[in-house]
């Protein structure tokens, strides 16, 4: 039973460990972290800080997924308070005044808790959160340092500043730039200086976020020791929340870590779709089994018959489709060679918009064969990409030209080098991609190593030597 705490800069790791000496302290949470930190059903998660500007923020469904698996998730102080207010009705626990302010609607903007800060592990704040400035104004008002009207005016000046620039000194500078006041009130700049002095001299008392974070640590420590253990929240929402996006995120952020980085489930799937010699057969089996609602081990002819029957019930058969509709998925020249039955099967396979659940063991066995080969080749591709990127600013796979990638795909899939987009799209869909464009993007991480092994395409300038 572990406690995972995501924090910085609201609290430093040493402060957190003083409260819970055996917890696992992580940097501010970001998209994917709840998949990659190996959560167990009996674990606890406390979200304090999170990244969002310039980084992908933690998604709501990642939190729902963790809770659905039995992990207790608590939020407070900053990003945690925001997400807890948004997901409170789904079972996420919120702690502290900031959470209550979001939940009640007293505040509603993301930037109320946002600050700029240095990179982990230092993680020092470089600006002040607006919610802390609100709290400092409240303290100053209680002590007679500022009246209600000036407090409101100072808050509006602070709110108008971009969050990376917010501080009491910045508010005072802003007022001084306007002549030290707003219209009708020459005393605002001195009031800002008084409130700023209070915040600097009594930082613990003036930081609402730090107070909430400490309260949340005490709360989660008590939760761990409570008997009976807090109930899991699984089942209090409908199954509709498990979307294709959730499956893709799980695939992207889970896998095996190597010295070169994460060999993700998504990378293994892309590798198989691109280069698997039997991928067309595997994807065909997966689609037909899914459409027919039968196990992949079902005899092929039976799978085909059942899939065609289900498709016909949905209006997808030769009698309900015109030539233009069929041509969108199966080009005319190909139709002539395939015949009516195989044309319909090909149309079913290419038009399917399936997101494979690669966390399902049976699906993984079908669509992710040869894990040892995948891991070795993907890790080697990552290592080569990193080595090339270090040799020059522009020498990375993002700079690969689309034409080079298309030519490599055509060669890999044994197509004519000058084949049309229509033909390349069809080949991509037969292997589980939605289009040739998706396949081209999937190829980027593997191109350099593959090109070195099978130089069938011209080397892109500025990327390979």
GULO-8412 format. One record per residue: x, y, z of N, C-alpha, C in turn; residue in one letter. Coordinates in pm, whole numbers, plus 32768, in hexadecimal, padded with zeros to 4 digits. Layout:
BEGIN
XYZXYZXYZA...
# end
This chain:
BEGIN
80557F8980008000800080008059807C8000X806480BD7F8D80BD81307F7F806E81B17F76X80AE821E7F9F807782A47F8D80CE82ED7F28X809183187EBB80D683637E5380AD83F57E5FX810F844F7E6A80F284DE7E77813285287E03X80E285757DBC811285C57D4A811486577D76X818C86907D80819587187DB8821187617D86X820E87E37D94827A883E7D71824488AA7D15X824C89287D3B829C89617DA7824F89807E28X81CE895A7E308184897B7EAA81CA89457F26X81F488C77F208244888B7F8A82BB88447F4CX832E88487F9183A487FF7F64839D876F7F97X83EB87197F5783EB868B7F7B840F8676800EX847186C28041849B86AE80CC842C86D3812EX83DA8736810A836A875B8160830086ED8161X82E986B280EC8286864680E182B385CC8130X833385AB8124836885348168836B854681FFX836E85C1822F836585D682BF82DA85AF82F3X827585BF829E81ED859C82C581D1850782B2X820084CF824281EA84418222826F840B81F0X82BC83D18247834883B082258357833E81C2X82ED82EF81AC82FA827F814F82AA829580CEX827D830F80B782318326803B829083327FC4X825883287F4C82A583367ED0828683C17E97X82EB84167E9382D8849F7E6782FB84AB7DD2X829E84E17D8682B084F67CF682B2858B7CD8X82EA85B27C6582DE863E7C38824C86607C1DX822E86DE7BFD81A387027BDC816886A47B74X80EC86817B8680AE861C7B30809786537AA5X80A385FC7A438086862079B8804085AA7976X801685C178FC7FD0855A78AF802184D978AAX7FE3846B78D1802283E878C9805A83B3794BX806F840B79AE80B383E07A28806883757A76X7FE483787A747F9983147ABF7F9A828C7A79X7FC0828979FA7FD3820979B6806081D379CEX80C2822C79D2814D820079D3818881E97A5DX814082107AC8817D82017B4D8157817E7B91X811D81217B46810580997B7680AE80987BF3X803980D57BE87FDC80D97C597FA2804F7C74X7F8D80337CF47F477FBA7D1F7EBD7FE07D55X7E657F7D7D597DDC7F997D837DD57FCF7E11X7E327FA67E677E2C7FD17EF37E7880537F0DX7EB080917EA57F0281097EB77EAD81867ECDX7EF281F07EF97EB682747F077F0782D57EB0X7EC083357E757F01839D7E257ED484247E5CX7F35847B7E747F1885057E987F5085607E2BX7EF885A97DE87F2186097D817F1E86947DBFX7F9386D27DC67F9C875D7DF37FB587B77D7AX802A87A97D3D804E87FE7CCB804887AF7C48X803387F87BDC803287BB7B58805F881C7AEEX809387E87A8180BF883A7A10804E884B79ADX804888BE796C7FE388CC7904800B892E7895X8057899478B0807A89F5784A80FE89CA780BX80F7899F778C816E896B774A817E88D6775EX8125889877AB8126880777C2809687D577B8X80878756779B8002871B77997FD387057829X7F62873E78517F36872F78DB7EF986A678F5X7EEF868279737EB0860579997E1F8605796AX7DF5859C79257D6D859478F17D0E855C795BX7C91858579527C2E855679B37C1D84BF79AEX7C1F848779377C0783F7792A7C7C83A47961X7CF383DD79667D61839679A87D4483857A3CX7D0B83ED7A787CE883E67B067C7583857B1AX7C10838A7AC27BA1832C7ACB7BD3829C7ABEX7C3182877A647C6782007A507CAB81CD7ACFX7CF982227B0F7D3B81FA7B8C7CD481DB7BF7X7C6F822E7C047C0882177C6A7BB7819A7C4AX7B9B81857BCA7B4F810F7BA27B98808E7BC4X7C1E80957BCA7C6E80217BEF7C8380157C85X7C45806E7CD37C4980617D637CA980BC7DAAX7CF281107D627D4E816F7DA17D0081E77DD6X7D1E820F7E507CE082857E8A7D2F82FF7E5DX7CEC83607E1F7D3083D77DE97CFC84527E32X7D5A84A17E677D3C851A7EB37D7D85907E6CX7D3B86027E6C7D74867B7E307D6B86F17E8DX7DCE87497E867DD087BF7EDE7E2B882A7EA5X7E1588A57ED17E7289167EC77E7F89547E3DX7E9789057DD77EB6893E7D547E6C88F07CE8X7EB388B37C897E7188607C257E1B87F57C66X7E4987C07CD77DFC875A7D1D7D75878E7D4AX7D7088087D7D7CF288427DA87C9488577D32X7CCB88857CC27C7B889C7C4A7C3D881A7C19X7C9087B17C0B7C5C87317BDA7BFA86F37C3EX7C1487027CBF7BBA86CA7D247B31870D7D1DX7B2E878F7D067AAE87D47CFA7A6287A57C7FX7AAC878B7C137A6C875D7B977A3C86CD7BA2X7A81867B7BF07A6285EB7BF87A2C85C07C7FX7A0786207CD179D685FD7D57795D85A17D51X790185BB7CF4788985697CEC78A584DD7CB9X791F84C67C85794484427C55799983F47CBBX79B484327D2C79FB83EA7D947A85841C7DB6X7AB9847F7D6D7B3A84B77D947B27850D7E10X7B8385027E6F7B77854A7EED7BC285CF7EE5X7B8486377F187BC586BA7F1E7BDB86E67FADX7C49872D7FC37C6C875B80497C9387EE8042X7C65883D80A27C9888C580B27C4089318078X7C6989AB80977C1D8A2080727C1B8A387FDBX7C8B8A207F967C8E8A377F057C2B89DA7EC0X7C2A895C7EE97BC988FE7EB37B3A89307EC8X7B1D895D7F417A96898D7F5F7A738A087F0BX7AD48A5E7EF37ABA8AD57EA17A988AAD7E11X7AE18A4D7DDB7AC18A1C7D547A3A89D67D53X7A2389827DB579A889347DB8792D898E7DC4X793689F87E1278C48A517E2778B08AB47DB7X79158AC47D62790D8B277CF779428BAF7D1EX79798BBA7D9679B48C397DC07A258C627D62X7A718C007D357AD38C147CCB7ABA8BAB7C60X7AE18BC77BE47ACC8B647B7B7B3A8B607B11X7B978BBC7B177C008BC27AB17C778B697AD5X7CAD8B227A717D238ACE7A887D988B1E7ABEX7DA78B9B7A8F7E1F8BE77AB47E198C1F7B42X7DAE8C047B8B7DAA8C2C7C187E1A8BE97C67X7E3D8B6E7C417EA38B237C8C7F278B197C41X7F2D8B507BC87FA48B407B7480168B9A7BA0X80908B647B9981098BB17BB081728B857B4BX81D18BDC7B2F82478BB17AE482AE8B817B49X83008B217B2183618AE97B7F83D58AAC7B33X84418A957B7A84B58A557B3D849A89C17B2BX84F289807AE084DF88F27AC284F9889B7B3CX84BB88267B3C84D687C07BA1856A87967B94X85B187777C01857E87637C89857B87E17CDFX85B288507CAF85B088CB7D01852188FC7D13X84DD89157CA5845089377CA8842B89B07CFBX847C8A197CF7845E8A917D4683FB8AEA7CFCX83988B1F7D4683358B777D0983748BFC7CE3X834F8C2F7C6F83828CAE7C3D83158D197C39X829B8CF37C58822D8D527C5D81CF8D287CCEX81698D767CE5810B8D5A7D5380838D317D1BX80488CCC7D567FC48CA07D2A7F5A8D077D51X7EFC8D1D7CF87E938D7F7D137E428D587D8FX7E2E8CD67DA37DE18CAB7E187E2C8CCD7E9AX7EB08CCC7E977EFD8CF87F0B7EF38D8F7F1FX7EEF8DD77EB07EE38E697EBB7E598E8E7EF4X7DF38E447ECE7D6F8E587F0A7D778E467FA2X7DBC8DDA7FC97DC58DBA80587E148E2580A3X7E808E5580677ECF8EBE80A77E7C8F3E80B8X7E2A8F5D80567DD28FD280627D6D8FBF80D3X7D3D8F4480E27CE08F2881507D248F3D81D7X7D9F8F0A81E57DEA8F1C82617E048FB1827BX7E2D8FF782137E4B908682227DCE90D48248X7D5E90AE82107CE290F182337CBB90D982C3X7CCF905E82F47CAE903D837E7D05908B83E0X7D7D90B183B47DD990FA840B7DD7919183F1X7D7B91BD839E7D6C924D83857DD59289832BX7E1E923782E07E85926B82857E4B929C8201X7DD3926E81E17D94929781647CFD928B8176X7CB292EB813F7C2192E1814B7BE8928E80D8X7B66927080DF7B279216807F7B2E924B7FF1X7B1892CD7FDF7B1893067F587BA292FC7F18X7C09931D7F667C9193137F307CBB92827F1AX7C8E92287F717CAC919A7F5D7C73916A7ED8X7BF891937EBA7BBA916C7E3B7C0891A67DC6X7C3092247DD17C7B92647D647D0292217D50X7D4892007DBD7DCB91BD7DB27DBE91337D76X7D5490EC7D997D3E90677D607D2A906F7CCAX7CE390D57C9D7CCC90E47C0D7D4C91067BC3X7DA391567C007E2591737BC37E7790F27BB8X7E7790A27C217EC090237C207E878FC47BB8X7E038FBC7BB27DC18F627B547DE38F867AC3X7DF390077AA87E0F90337A1F7E9C901179F2X7EF58FF47A507F7E8FCE7A2C7F818F3E79FBX7FD38F1C79977FE58E907971801A8E4179E9X7FEF8DC479F980158D7C7A7380AD8D717A88X81018D687A1F81928D607A3B81CC8DDF7A77X81828E507A6E81B58ED07AA0817A8EF87B26X811D8EA97B5A80D48ED47BD2812C8ED17C4EX812E8F427C94816E8F4E7D1781428FD47D4FX81578FE77DD1813190687E0A818B90D87DD8X820890B97DBE8261911F7D86823291477CF9X820290E27CAC81D191017C25815491567C2BX80FE913C7C8D8086918F7C9E80AF921E7CBFX810E922F7D1A813C92B67D3E817C92FB7CC7X81CD92B17C78820A92EC7C01819F93197B9EX813992C67B8C80CD92E77B31808793687B5CX806E93737BDD802D93EC7C10808894667C04X810894537C20816794C37C13817194F27B83X816794937B27816C94B87A9A80F3950C7A73X808894FE7AC0800F954D7AA7800B95CA7B00X807C95EA7B3C8081965F7B928065963F7C23X806B95C07C46805B95997CD17FCD95827CFDX7F6F95877CA17EE595787CCB7E8D95547C55X7E1295367C747DA9952F7C117D5695AE7C20X7D0695CF7BBC7CB7964C7BC57C6A96547C49X7C7E96C37C8E7C3496DC7D087C6F96A07D86X7CE296587D7B7D1A961B7DF47DB2961F7DEDX7DF396837E297E85968D7E277EC9962E7E87X7E7F95E67EDA7EBF95947F407ECD95017F20X7EB394D97EA27EB7944A7E827F4494117E83X7FA5945C7E4B802E94297E48806594107ED4X8056946B7F318082944E7FBA803893D77FF8X7FB693C87FD77F6C9355800A7FA592D37FD4X7FC892D27F538004925A7F18808892397F5DX80D6929D7F7C815692867FC08140924D804CX80D8927C809180BD92488117809391B48112X803D919380B38012910780A7808790AF807DX80D990E18022814D90947FF881AE907C806AX81BF90E080C1821990D0813481E390648192X8160906381A781238FFC81FC813E8F7181C1X812B8F63813D813F8EE180FC81D08EB28106X82308F1080FD82BD8EEB810482E78EC98192X82B18F1181F382DB8EFD827E82978E8582BFX82228E5F828D81D88DEE82C781AE8D8E8257X82128D52821581F48D03819C819A8C8A81B6X81AD8C46822681598BD1824180C88BF98253X80B28C64829C802A8C9182B87FE88CC9823AX80378D0681E480008D48816E7FEA8CE980F9X80238C7080FE80158C12808E7FA58BAF80AAX7F338BC7806E7EC28B6C807E7EDF8AE58040X7F298AE67FD27F4A8A687F907F9F8A0F7FEAX80018A46802D805689F68087800489C080FCX7FAC8A1181327F5989E281A07F01896D8175X7EC4897A80FF7E6F890F80CD7EBF889080B0X7F3788A2807A7F8B882D805B7FB187E280DAX7FD2882981427FF487E881C17F7987A181FBX7F0787E181F17E8C87A182237E70872181D4X7E88872481517E6F86AE80FE7ECE863B8123X7F4B865B81437FA985F2816E7F7885B081EEX7F498600824C7F1385C782C87E97857182ABX7E4585A282507DCB855A822E7DE984D281F0X7E4784CF81927E628451814E7EAB83EF81AAX7EF9842582077F3883CE826B7ECD838D82C3X7E6883DA82E77DFA83A283367DA9833D82E6X7D95835882657D4D82F982117D938272820DX7E19827681FF7E6381F881F87E5381A88279X7E4A81ED82EA7E3F81A683697DB181878392X7D5081B383437CC4819F836B7C98810F8357X7C3D80E483AA7C02805E83A17B6B806D83AFX7B1C803C834E7B4B7FFC82D37B8780608272X7BD0802A82117C0D808081AC7BA080C6815CX7BB9814281317B56818880DF7B2C81358067X7AAA8136804A7A7580E37FDD7AA681177F55X7AC180BA7EFA7AE380DF7E727A69811C7E2EX7A80816C7DC87A1181B27D8779E5816D7D07X7A1B80F97CE879F980B57C6B7962809D7C63X792B80B47BED78A080927BD5783D81027BEFX786B81787C17780981E27C3377EF82377BB8X783182187B497812825B7ACC77FE81F07A60X77CD821779ED77AE81B57985782D818D793BX7822812278EC789580F2789F78BD814F782EX786781B0780D78818206779978FD825C77AAX79308269782479A582BF78387A24828077FFX7A2781FD77EB7A9F81BB77B67AA281CB771EX7AD8823976F07AD8825C76637B568229761CX7B56823B75987BCC821775497C4582677576X7C3182E475A07CA1833575CF7CE382F37648X7C9382C176A47CCA8282771C7D21820B76F6X7CF181B776997D408143766E7DC48170762FX7DBE81D975DE7E398209759D7E9B82407604X7E67828776677EC082BC76CE7F01824B771DX7EB781E677407EF1817477887F5F81347736X7F46812276B57FAA80E6765E8027813D7653X801181C176528081821E764180DA822476BDX80A18216773380EC822D77AE810A81AF77FFX80E9813B77CB810D80BE780E8168806D77B3X81B8801A77EF82167FC977A3828E7FA477F8X82FF7F9377B883797F6A77FE83E37FD777F3X841F7FFA7864848680627864850E80257844X8556806A77EC85DE804177C7863B80B677DFX86BB80A177C9871C810D77D986FF817F7778X86C3815F770686A781C676A18622820D76BBX85CF81D87713854D8214772D84E181AA7731X846581D4773283F3817A773A83D9813A76B3X83D680B576B083A4806C763C831080557657X82BF80AD7623823180AD764581E4804475F8X816F8023762B81157FC875E580EF8005755EX80D98088755B80B780CB74DD812880BF7477X81A580CD74A4821780C07448822080327411X82087FCF7467820A7F447439819E7F2C73D1X81287F6573E880BA7F53738980DA7F977305X81108010730A81378054728F81A080037243X82017FCE728B826A7F7E724B822F7F057205X81D37EC0724881947E4C720D81407E737194X80F47EE0719E80A17F09712C80F57F3070B4X81667F6E70CE81BC7F99706082097F277020X82407ECF707282A47E72704082807DDE7050X82147DBF709781EF7D3370A981CD7CF07025X82137C85700481FD7C436F8481707C0A6F79X81357BE16FE980AF7BA76FE880467C067021X80647C887023800A7CE870637F827CEF7020X7F7D7CE66F9C7EFC7CEE6F587E9F7C7F6F87X7ED67C066F967E857B946FC57E597BA97055X7EB57BD970A87E947BEF71367E277C5A7146X7E377CC970FC7DD37D3471077D4C7D0770CFX7D4F7CBE70637CD27C8970287C8A7C32708FX7CD37BD970D07C967B8171347C5C7BD371A7X7CA87C3971D47C7A7C8C72447BF97CD47220X7BF47D1271AA7B7C7D5E71837B037D027174X7B157C94712C7AA47C3B71157A737BFD7198X7ACF7BDA71F17AA77BA372727A5C7C0A72C5X7A897C8872BF7A467CF1730A79BA7D0B72D3X79AF7D15724E792C7D2D720F78CE7CB9722AX79027C3F722078AE7BC7723278977BA572C4X78E07BE9731F78D97BCB73AF78F87B3873C9X79617B08738879907A7F73977A247A8073BFX7A567A1773FE7AE57A0F741F7B3A7A0D73A0X7BB37A4573A47C0A7A43732E7C2C79B57300X7C20795473597C4078C973367BD2788772E3X7B6178CA72CE7AF47895727C7B26787A71EFX7AFF780971B17B2A77EE71277B0F786470CBX7B6D787E70717B6A78F6701E7AE879046FCFX7AB978996F927A4078A16F4079C778C76F95X79BF788F700D795078AF7066795679427092X79D0797270AF79E079FF70D279B17A5A7061X79D87A386FE779B17A896F7379197A8B6F62X78DA7A156F6978497A0E6F5878007A5F6FC1X782B7A51703F77E87A9770AC77FD7B2E70A2X78777B58707F78937BE6707178417C237000X78347BDC6F9077E27C0D6F22774F7C156F48X77217BB56F9876957BB86FC6767B7C33701EX76D77C4C707E76C87CC170D576CF7D417084X772C7D477025773A7DBF6FD176BA7DD76F80X767F7D6D6F4A76047D7B6EFD75927DB06F52X758D7D856FD175267DB8702C75337E4F7042X75AF7E81703375C97F10704375C17F5C6FBEX75947F166F5575837F586ED475FF7F5A6E7FX76607F066EA076DB7F036E5276DF7E806E04X76A77E836D8B76AD7E106D3176A77E436CA2X76B87DE86C4276C27E116BB676417E506B84X75CF7E2D6BC275517E656B9575367EF26BC6X757A7F196C32755F7F9D6C6D75CA80046C50X76387FDB6C1376A780366BF776B2804F6B62X76C680CC6B3C76DB80EA6AAF777080E36A8EX778F80ED6A0F781A80DE69E2787581486A1FX784281C26A2C7895822D6A6478BA820F6AF6X785B81DC6B43787681BB6BCF78DB814A6BDBX78CB80E66B88792A80766B8C79B480A36B60X79B880F86AFA7A3981276AC47A8781766B2CX7A4381B76B897A8782036BF17AE281AA6C45X7AC281296C4B7B1280CD6C9E7B5C80636C4BX7B25803F6BD97B647FD86B857B69800D6AF6X7BDF80356AC67BEA806B6A3F7BB6800B69D5X7B87804269657B447FF268FD7B9B7F8068CBX7C1B7F9B68AF7C727F31687A7C7F7EBF68DEX7C857EDF695D7C8F7E7969C57C0D7E2969CFX7B9B7E6C69C17B197E2869C87B0E7DBD695DX7B3F7DDB68E87B357D7B687A7B807CFA689BX7BEE7D0768E37C3F7C9169057C077C45697DX7BC17C8B69D67B967C4D6A537B137C016A48X7AB77C3169FB7A327BF569F979D97C326A65X79547C176A5E78F47C5B6AB379097C3C6B47X79197BBC6B6C79257B986BFA79A17BD56C39X7A137BC46BF77A907BF86C307A927C906C2FX7A4E7CCD6BCE7A437D5F6BCE79FA7D906C4AX798B7D4D6C6C79417D746CE379927D5D6D62X79DA7CEE6D6A7A2F7CD46DDF7A9D7D3F6DEAX7AD77D636D787B407DCA6D787B077E506DA3X7A8D7E6E6D767A4D7EEB6D9D7A347EED6E34X7A067E7E6E6B79EE7E766EFC7A707E906F48X7ADC7E526F1B7B5C7E5E6F617B937EEC6F58X7B8C7F286EE17BC87FAB6ECF7B74801B6F0DX7AF480086F157A9E80726F4B7A8E80686FE2X7ABD7FFA701D7AB17FE970AF7B05805270F6X7ACA809271587B1480F371A97B2180B97236X7B78805772417B88800F72BF7C03803F7309X7BF58052738A7C68806C73E07C827FEC742EX7CEB7FA8740B7D087F2674497D2A7F3774DBX7CEC7EE575307D0C7EE675BF7D877E8C75D4X7DFC7EC875C87E787E7C75CE7E9D7E56765CX7E4F7E8576C07E637E5777497E1D7DD27760X7DC57DAD77027D807D2C770A7DE07CBE76DBX7DFA7C59772D7E5F7BF2770A7E437BAE7684X7DC67B8C76687DA77B4675EB7DC27BA07572X7D9B7C1F757C7DB47C7D750F7E497C9574FDX7E917C9F756C7F227CB575657F687C3E7524X7F3B7BC675447F7B7B5075057F6A7B52746EX7EF67B8274407EDD7B8573B07F287BF6736BX7F277C6E73A87F597CE573647FE57D11738EX801C7CD573F780A37CF9742580FA7C7B7431X81177C3A73C3816C7BC373CA81FF7BE873DEX82507B88740082E27B987408830E7C0F745EX82EA7C1274DF830E7C85753283A47C9D753BX83F37C32753C84847C43754884BC7C8E74CFX848B7C6C745984B87CAF73DE848D7D4173E1X84107D59740783DE7DE2740D84337E37746AX844C7E0574E384977E53754585237E747510X85667E1374D885EF7E2974AA85F27E8F7438X859B7E7F73D6859D7ED8736285707F667386X850A7F7073DA84DA7FF574008542803D7454X857E7FF674B385E680337506865B806274B0X86818012744E86EF803873F686CA80B373A2X864C80BB737686208130732A862381AE7380X85F681A373FD85F98214745886898244746EX86E481E5748187708208749987AC82517421X878D822073A887C182627330878782EE7320X870682FD733886C78380732D870883E4738CX872283B8740787608410746A87EE84367441X883883D5740D88C183F173E488C584557371X886D8444730F886A849F729D883C852A72C9X87D6852F732087A285B1734D880D86007399X886285BA73E288CC8600742D8934863F73D2X893A8613735589A1864572FA897A86C972B7X88FE86F572C888D68773728C8847879772AFX882C881772BC87A9884672EA873888137291X874D8815720E86E087F071B286E4875D7189X8741871271C387528686719986FE862B71F3X867B862F71DD862285D7722785B385A771CAX856B854371F5850A8503719C8492855D717CX847E85C771C88413862471A6842D86697120X84AD866E70F784D286B4707D84C6865B7000X84A685DC7012849A85836F9E842985B26F44X844485B36EC383E185E26E63837A85746E45X830085A06E2C829385436E1282B184EA6D9AX82EB85226D32830884D36CBA836984626CD7X83CB847B6D2E842B84126D5283E583A26D9EX838D83C76DFA834483636E4782E783116DEDX82A483536D928249830C6D36829582A86CE0X830982D16CAF835A82786C5C838881FE6CAAX83AB82146D2883D781A46D7B836381456D97X82ED817B6DB0827881266DC5825C80D26D49X825F81126CD4824580C96C5882A780566C46X832580706C64838980066C5883707F986CBFX83547FBD6D39833E7F5A6DA482C77F026D85X825E7F3E6D4E81E37EF26D3381DD7EBC6CA5X824E7EC36C5E825D7E896BD881F87EC56B75X81F07F496B76819C7F926B1981F57FDD6AB6X81BB800D6A4B8207805C69EB823680DE6A2DX82AF81096A1382E181856A52828981FE6A34X824781FE69C081F4826F69998160825469AEX813F81F76A0980B381D46A1D8063824C6A4FX7FE4824D6A357F8D82BD6A597F6F82BC6AEFX7F3E832D6B207F1283356BAB7EA282D26BC6X7E4C82BD6B627DDE825E6B6F7E1281D16B8BX7E7881AA6B447EB281246B577EF9811C6BDDX7F4381846C027F8A81826C827F2881846CF7X7EBA81CF6CEA7E5281CE6D527E1A81426D64X7DFD81006CF77DC480786CFE7E2480196D45X7EA480216D217F077FC96D617F127FE76DF6X7F0C80666E1B7F14808C6EA97E9C80576EF5X7E2580616EBB7DAC80326EFE7DAA7F9A6F0DX7DE57F546EB17DEF7EC36EBD7E467E996F33X7E9A7EF46F627EF77ED46FCF7ECD7F137055X7E5A7F5670567E277F8B70D47E34802170E6X7E68806870827E6E80FA70867DEF81347049X7DCE81AF706F7D5981F070347D79822D6FADX7DFA82476F937E2182866F157EB882796F04X7EE7829A6E8C7F77829C6E737FBB83076EC9X7F7683776EE07FB183E16F337FCE83AE6FBFX7F7183636FFB7F89832C7080800182CD707DX800C827E7014807D822170078101826D6FF9X810082D96FAE8179832A6F9D81AA83607024X814D83917075817383C670F881A583567153X816A82E2714981988270719982248243716FX8247825970F182CA822F70BD833C828570F0X832383037112838F8361713383F483287197X83CB82F17208842E82C4726A84848250723AX8455820771D3849D818F71A684EB81A57125X84D8821970E5850D822A705E85A582237059X85EA826A70B3867C827470A886BD81EA70ADX8695819A710C86D28116711886A980BD70A3X862C80C3707C85FD8071700C8642809B6F8AX8654811D6F788697814C6EFF8728811D6EFDX8768811B6F7187F280EE6F7887FC805A6F51X8799800C6F7C879C7F7D6F5E87747F5F6ECEX870F7FA96E9C86DC7F916E1486D080176DCEX8740804F6D9C873F80D66D6186F680DA6CDBX867080D16CE3862080D26C6985EC815C6C48X860281BA6CA285D282426C8C864782A36C9BX864083166C5A86AD83786C6586BA83AA6CF4X873783BC6D1F874E83F06DA5872484826DACX86D084A66E0F86A485326E1C8715858C6E4BX872385FE6E0A878C865B6E2F877486906EBAX87E0869B6F0887D786D46F8E87AA86726FF9X878F85F46FD287628594703587C3851F703FX87EE84EA6FCF884D847C6FD488CE84A86F90X893A84676FB789BC848B6F7E89E584266F14X
# end
